[in-house]
Amino acid sequence: MNSLNCLYRDVYAGNVLDRNGPVPLYIQVAEVIEERIASGELTHGDAVPSEAAMEEEFEIARTTARNVARELRRRRLVHTVQGEGTFVGPPGVPLRKRSRAIYVRIADEIALRIRRGELRPHRAIPSEESLMRRHGVAKVTARKAVARLRECGWVFTVPQRGTYVSAREEWPVEWR
């Protein structure tokens, strides 16, 4: 890894990509995914985000997403199985089925906190920025998690104010 990439890793915060900086976008996204692997969020056999998922999460072009996969392979962090996807680890590692999307996992975690009483009705849930920092995701991913919670009835949003835990009677039927 060259010194520019090491410097970039030291100052990188969250998934806010520096679209005008000296480090190419595909390198920045590869760093994010490498960090997910290093932290254990992605382990041997796990599928890395597909090109389409990277496009959406990081708001990048498909060719940039393709370059991310190529960079991760160059670093020997992943391998690609034709027609299946790209997976953490060297070829031959047993593959795991695709796990739930990260926005679903984030929404499930917040719903669990609501059910446990950690987040109370009519109180704010963590902000998008907080979710982005905590989970290392892009704004679009945090928004999808909140939208999922809203669709299920866990939360409601007041424009320009924030998102709040719904009253218990608004929760999904199985949790009332």
C-alpha positions as CSV (number, residue, x, y, z in Angstrom):
1,M,0.0,0.0,0.0
2,N,1.5,3.3,-1.0
3,S,1.9,6.2,1.5
4,L,-1.0,8.2,-0.1
5,N,-3.3,5.3,0.6
6,C,-2.0,5.0,4.2
7,L,-2.5,8.7,4.8
8,Y,-6.0,8.4,3.3
9,R,-6.9,5.5,5.6
10,D,-5.7,7.5,8.6
11,V,-8.0,10.5,7.8
12,Y,-10.9,8.6,6.4
13,A,-14.1,8.9,8.5
14,G,-17.2,7.0,7.8
15,N,-18.3,6.4,4.2
16,V,-18.0,10.0,3.1
17,L,-16.1,9.6,-0.1
18,D,-13.7,12.4,-1.2
19,R,-14.9,12.8,-4.7
20,N,-12.4,15.6,-5.5
21,G,-9.4,14.3,-3.7
22,P,-6.3,12.6,-5.0
23,V,-7.4,9.0,-4.1
24,P,-9.5,7.4,-6.8
25,L,-13.1,6.5,-5.7
26,Y,-12.5,2.8,-6.3
27,I,-9.6,2.8,-3.9
28,Q,-11.6,4.6,-1.3
29,V,-14.5,2.1,-1.6
30,A,-12.0,-0.8,-1.5
31,E,-10.6,0.6,1.7
32,V,-14.1,0.7,3.2
33,I,-14.7,-3.0,2.3
34,E,-11.2,-3.9,3.4
35,E,-12.0,-2.3,6.8
36,R,-15.3,-4.4,7.0
37,I,-13.2,-7.5,6.4
38,A,-10.6,-6.5,9.0
39,S,-13.2,-5.7,11.6
40,G,-14.9,-9.1,11.1
41,E,-18.1,-7.6,9.7
42,L,-17.3,-9.6,6.6
43,T,-15.6,-13.0,7.2
44,H,-14.3,-15.8,5.0
45,G,-16.9,-17.0,2.6
46,D,-19.2,-14.0,3.0
47,A,-20.3,-12.2,-0.2
48,V,-19.0,-8.7,-0.6
49,P,-21.5,-6.1,-1.8
50,S,-22.5,-6.7,-5.5
51,E,-21.7,-4.1,-8.1
52,A,-25.3,-3.0,-7.9
53,A,-25.2,-2.7,-4.1
54,M,-21.9,-0.7,-4.2
55,E,-23.5,1.5,-6.9
56,E,-26.4,2.3,-4.5
57,E,-24.6,2.4,-1.2
58,F,-21.6,4.5,-2.3
59,E,-23.4,6.4,-5.2
60,I,-20.7,5.3,-7.7
61,A,-20.8,4.2,-11.3
62,R,-20.9,0.5,-12.2
63,T,-17.4,0.6,-13.8
64,T,-16.1,2.1,-10.5
65,A,-17.8,-0.8,-8.6
66,R,-16.1,-3.2,-11.0
67,N,-12.8,-1.6,-10.3
68,V,-13.4,-2.0,-6.5
69,A,-13.8,-5.8,-7.0
70,R,-10.7,-5.9,-9.2
71,E,-8.7,-4.0,-6.5
72,L,-9.9,-6.3,-3.7
73,R,-8.8,-9.3,-5.8
74,R,-5.4,-7.6,-6.4
75,R,-5.0,-7.3,-2.7
76,R,-5.9,-11.0,-2.4
77,L,-8.8,-10.2,0.0
78,V,-11.6,-11.7,-2.2
79,H,-12.2,-14.1,-5.1
80,T,-15.0,-14.1,-7.7
81,V,-17.1,-17.1,-8.6
82,Q,-18.6,-16.7,-12.1
83,G,-22.4,-16.3,-11.8
84,E,-22.3,-16.3,-8.0
85,G,-20.5,-13.2,-6.9
86,T,-17.4,-12.0,-5.1
87,F,-16.5,-13.6,-1.7
88,V,-14.1,-12.9,1.1
89,G,-11.0,-15.1,1.2
90,P,-9.1,-17.2,-1.3
91,P,-10.7,-19.6,-3.9
92,G,-11.9,-22.8,-2.3
93,V,-13.2,-21.2,0.9
94,P,-16.7,-22.5,1.6
95,L,-19.2,-19.9,0.5
96,R,-22.0,-18.5,2.8
97,K,-25.3,-17.6,1.5
98,R,-25.8,-13.8,1.1
99,S,-26.6,-12.3,4.4
100,R,-29.4,-9.8,4.8
101,A,-28.7,-6.4,3.4
102,I,-26.9,-4.1,5.8
103,Y,-29.8,-1.6,5.9
104,V,-32.1,-4.5,7.0
105,R,-29.6,-5.4,9.8
106,I,-29.4,-1.8,11.0
107,A,-33.3,-1.6,11.0
108,D,-33.5,-4.9,12.9
109,E,-31.0,-3.6,15.5
110,I,-33.0,-0.4,16.0
111,A,-36.3,-2.4,16.2
112,L,-34.7,-4.6,18.9
113,R,-33.7,-1.5,20.9
114,I,-37.3,-0.2,20.6
115,R,-38.7,-3.6,21.8
116,R,-36.3,-3.7,24.7
117,G,-37.3,-0.1,25.8
118,E,-33.9,1.4,25.1
119,L,-35.6,3.7,22.6
120,R,-38.9,4.9,23.9
121,P,-42.1,6.0,22.1
122,H,-42.1,9.7,20.9
123,R,-38.3,9.9,21.5
124,A,-35.8,10.4,18.6
125,I,-33.9,7.5,17.2
126,P,-30.3,7.9,16.3
127,S,-29.7,10.4,13.4
128,E,-28.7,9.4,9.9
129,E,-25.2,10.8,10.7
130,S,-25.0,8.7,13.8
131,L,-26.1,5.5,12.0
132,M,-23.5,6.3,9.2
133,R,-20.7,6.6,11.8
134,R,-21.7,3.6,14.0
135,H,-22.2,1.2,11.1
136,G,-19.7,2.7,8.6
137,V,-22.4,3.0,5.9
138,A,-23.4,5.6,3.3
139,K,-26.2,8.1,3.8
140,V,-28.4,6.1,1.4
141,T,-28.0,3.0,3.5
142,A,-28.9,4.8,6.7
143,R,-32.0,6.3,5.0
144,K,-33.1,2.9,3.7
145,A,-32.8,1.5,7.3
146,V,-35.0,4.3,8.6
147,A,-37.5,3.9,5.7
148,R,-37.8,0.2,6.5
149,L,-38.5,1.0,10.2
150,R,-41.1,3.6,9.0
151,E,-42.8,1.1,6.6
152,C,-43.0,-1.5,9.4
153,G,-44.6,1.0,11.8
154,W,-41.7,1.3,14.3
155,V,-41.0,5.0,13.7
156,F,-42.5,8.1,12.2
157,T,-40.7,11.1,10.7
158,V,-41.4,14.8,11.2
159,P,-39.9,16.8,8.3
160,Q,-37.1,19.1,9.4
161,R,-37.2,17.6,12.9
162,G,-36.2,14.0,13.0
163,T,-37.5,10.4,13.3
164,Y,-39.2,9.2,16.4
165,V,-40.3,5.9,17.9
166,S,-44.0,5.3,17.2
167,A,-46.6,4.7,19.9
168,R,-46.8,1.1,20.9
169,E,-50.2,0.7,19.1
170,E,-48.5,1.6,15.8
171,W,-45.8,-1.2,16.1
172,P,-46.1,-4.3,14.0
173,V,-48.9,-6.5,15.3
174,E,-46.7,-9.3,16.6
175,W,-44.9,-6.8,19.0
176,R,-47.8,-4.8,20.4
